[in-house]
Amino acid sequence: MGCHTAIAFALRHPERVAALILAGPVFMPELQGEEELSRWDERADALETGGPEAFGRAAAEGIESEQYRETVERLAMDRAALHRNPGAVAEALREVPRSRPFVSMDKLGRLEMPVLVAGTRDEADPGHPYDVARLYADLLPHSEFVVEDPGESPLSWQGGRLSREIAGFLGRKGIEGQPPESAG
């Protein structure tokens, strides 16, 4: 949901965005069907009725690899447990995927700021398809694409490595160390 929100903001206020970091974009207007939306509803229901543990199980549903399924379940459960207001999170899980940050993939071509797109290979995280992240990188005019090596856990799960990728990207774009300008 972070990529979704960041892109919506960048399209509406490009002058306020120096660069974008998109880790695992998933939104595609053509693929926003009821089946996909129902997955988000199931996660929201699980969080509301069963707490972080149920949310973790729901988030890991459909992952074939036992190793990755257990990791996704643990990470989702741990993250869900950090929220002070799980009801608000459940509401966001229902509403954000139904919002439309753009109506056509062509809109991505309007974004002139540098963009780092971090993809993930599908065996560990099918909810963030590699092909979608690759398409975003191809459509964004000033983008770089990074992904973990085959057999590694997703780059977005490797905090230190992802941070180094982001720092390197920002440094190459001359953005390193610059504080954001006041929205003033």
Secondary structure, DSSP 8 states (H G I E B T S, - for coil): -HHHHHHHHHHH-GGG-S-EEEES----GGG--HHHHHHHHHHHHHHHHHHHHHHHHHHHTT---HHHHHHHHHHHHHHHHT-S-HHHHHHHHHHGGGS-S-SSGGGGGG--S-EEEE---TTT-TTS-HHHHHHHHHHSTTEEEE---TTS--GGG-HHHHHHHHHHHHHHTT-TT-------
